[in-house]
Amino acid sequence: MYKTIAILLSLLLVFGMLSCNLDGSGIFLTISESTEIADSNLATEPVREILYKDTNTMYVLHGTSLKRADISVPDPIWNNVDFSKPISEAVFIPGSTNKLVFSSAHTADSFKSVYVGTIGTTITSTIVAGLGNVNVIDIIIDGTTVYAITYNTTTDIISISEINVGTSVSNTINTFSSAIAPTAVHFVSPGVSAADTEKHFIFIHYDDTQGYINSYLTLSDLSTATAFTEFLNSVFELSDDTTKNSQIIGAYADGTTIYLVTNEGILITSTDNLTSFIAVNNNDPSEFMSLVLTSAITSIPMTVVTIGTTELLLIGGLSGIYYYDIASPSSTDIPLEFTSDDAFYSSLSSTPIMDFYNVPGDFPLYTATSDKWIWQTTDEESVSTQLL
Amino acid sequence: MKKLVSVFVFFLLITTVMISAQDQPVIEENTDDPPVYRYDLGDQIYSVSAAPLINLFIWIPTETPSVIAKKMKVGGYISLGWEAFIDHKSSIGAELGYSFAKSLDERLYTSVPILAKFSHFLIDGEFDLPISIAVGGVYSSFEDQHYFGLMVKPEISAYWNINDEWGLGLRTAYWFIPELYFGENSSKTSYGNFLTIQAAVKYTQ
């Protein structure tokens, strides 16, 4: 009997001494601060993209629909903006009458048609002349200029067309021969007012031998270029197979610095307009960001917020948000993931990030997550709140 | 100071078990017949159990209010147990389990208790009524936070012995899980308090 008690007490003391805080800030403390997530009528599937927000109204791509709500009221109701057709790629053009340029997949074949949708007293859409029955790679917006990137599988031609939103007519600016269709296109620009020499389309192709081919086309060369310029730099090589490249899945420009993110989770910077590159976190695979599960994810969200005197590049990850100090990065800084210790992030943790929306560099920040909700963060010290 | 208080409380629990474990005299109506015990020294019991895991409250001494309830949804707990009798009425053993529960905002809490267990059978026969105290370690995980610490689990059970080998029962257990921090982080110290009502199957060998 007493031997038993002695054993129990010994165990008590041993485990008491071993009661060490391995990491983290308090499991039960964190749990005690949790609040219930209310049901949302966005909860049927994730919000793909936060398109636009004016003073009170937010527009989001939810599944294949455009939805809007007055988010200034508690428990906003998300209403469908009904174009009577499913939406694939889309860009939002705010104005006295808001417009949406979008592609819509056909039900009878694998092609899409591009429309200019008008969001006024009535909701209408007009097919863009020249962009019906096409293979749309993406729709890009630069200020109020809208480009459609399409690929003709018969002629192996990539076409870049500019869409006149007023007349719903497209004008093909240039075409490029390519045996392989692009898998994705990114558009990186420091801002609408920046020079065209600082804006770039980044094309991603897949080749069985080379792996992914990352190349770019500068906007100023759009009408005159005859080919894309391939990124030939070792920073893009796959860490375990240097004969192949990792695809670029994220691109963001802040001033004169362009930030690229690869599928492997490596952040790459370029300060000379895509001439030379520096990989920030490629010393060891333990530094790589966990961003996507498969190569099927071709794009991840990125934005910049300002916290005090620090500017943070935010990168949407597979289970959270990574941040990187771009105001004063040291040579040893690498992108790190926010944890539940961070006030504004605690409610967003453990969910894939679908999109960010903010005035670049500023709060409030809106985050669309795969857990089917949008979160509003008013500043870096505040806990994010669910935007119903 | 808090460690000393904790140790004192556990001493109190152990003492309670000791008192209740005092051998009761066997009343023999016929002195020619030896006493019959269900369990003998060396008998072993293997058990599995499953239960809902109910968070009763979280106690955070430095917070106001210090007792915070309804922050976790009902989860689950499964366990494997083994015990060996050290006399006719008492056994020592071990229990290994896995528990899970979600916080209000749908984040997952999991824990793996690894416990040493002492039981005393108040009643044994067709029905067993053991009371137990289990002490050990528990590895808790909540998103990117992990903690290994102490766990204490007093328990009372009731079994119906179908035959000499098999029995079905219910166990009610109270979980006390301190999450201790020291120095400048001491304000994060908190104590998880849970309840399980386990359905159990046991096999006696």
Chai-1 contact restraints between the chains, C-beta under 6 A:
chainA,res_idxA,chainB,res_idxB,connection_type,confidence,min_distance_angstrom,max_distance_angstrom,comment,restraint_id
A,T4,B,I92,contact,1.0,0.0,6.0,A-B,restraint_1
A,T4,B,F118,contact,1.0,0.0,6.0,A-B,restraint_2
A,I5,B,I14,contact,1.0,0.0,6.0,A-B,restraint_3
A,L8,B,F118,contact,1.0,0.0,6.0,A-B,restraint_4
A,L8,B,V135,contact,1.0,0.0,6.0,A-B,restraint_5
A,L11,B,A116,contact,1.0,0.0,6.0,A-B,restraint_6
A,L11,B,V135,contact,1.0,0.0,6.0,A-B,restraint_7
A,L12,B,F10,contact,1.0,0.0,6.0,A-B,restraint_8
A,L12,B,V135,contact,1.0,0.0,6.0,A-B,restraint_9
A,F15,B,G137,contact,1.0,0.0,6.0,A-B,restraint_10
A,F15,B,L150,contact,1.0,0.0,6.0,A-B,restraint_11
A,G16,B,L150,contact,1.0,0.0,6.0,A-B,restraint_12
A,S19,B,G149,contact,1.0,0.0,6.0,A-B,restraint_13
A,S19,B,L150,contact,1.0,0.0,6.0,A-B,restraint_14
A,S19,B,L180,contact,1.0,0.0,6.0,A-B,restraint_15
A,N21,B,Y181,contact,1.0,0.0,6.0,A-B,restraint_16
A,L22,B,H146,contact,1.0,0.0,6.0,A-B,restraint_17
A,G24,B,Q145,contact,1.0,0.0,6.0,A-B,restraint_18
A,G26,B,K188,contact,1.0,0.0,6.0,A-B,restraint_19
A,I27,B,S140,contact,1.0,0.0,6.0,A-B,restraint_20
A,I27,B,F142,contact,1.0,0.0,6.0,A-B,restraint_21
A,I27,B,Q145,contact,1.0,0.0,6.0,A-B,restraint_22
A,I27,B,Y147,contact,1.0,0.0,6.0,A-B,restraint_23
A,I27,B,E179,contact,1.0,0.0,6.0,A-B,restraint_24
A,F28,B,I58,contact,1.0,0.0,6.0,A-B,restraint_25
A,F28,B,E179,contact,1.0,0.0,6.0,A-B,restraint_26
A,F28,B,S190,contact,1.0,0.0,6.0,A-B,restraint_27
A,F28,B,G192,contact,1.0,0.0,6.0,A-B,restraint_28
A,L29,B,K188,contact,1.0,0.0,6.0,A-B,restraint_29
A,L29,B,S190,contact,1.0,0.0,6.0,A-B,restraint_30
A,I31,B,K71,contact,1.0,0.0,6.0,A-B,restraint_31
A,I31,B,S103,contact,1.0,0.0,6.0,A-B,restraint_32
A,S32,B,I58,contact,1.0,0.0,6.0,A-B,restraint_33
A,S32,B,I68,contact,1.0,0.0,6.0,A-B,restraint_34
A,S32,B,K71,contact,1.0,0.0,6.0,A-B,restraint_35
A,S34,B,K71,contact,1.0,0.0,6.0,A-B,restraint_36
A,S34,B,S103,contact,1.0,0.0,6.0,A-B,restraint_37
A,S34,B,L104,contact,1.0,0.0,6.0,A-B,restraint_38
A,S34,B,D105,contact,1.0,0.0,6.0,A-B,restraint_39
A,T35,B,L104,contact,1.0,0.0,6.0,A-B,restraint_40
A,E36,B,L104,contact,1.0,0.0,6.0,A-B,restraint_41
A,I37,B,D105,contact,1.0,0.0,6.0,A-B,restraint_42
A,I37,B,E106,contact,1.0,0.0,6.0,A-B,restraint_43
A,T339,B,D144,contact,1.0,0.0,6.0,A-B,restraint_44
A,S340,B,E143,contact,1.0,0.0,6.0,A-B,restraint_45
A,S349,B,E143,contact,1.0,0.0,6.0,A-B,restraint_46
A,S350,B,E143,contact,1.0,0.0,6.0,A-B,restraint_47
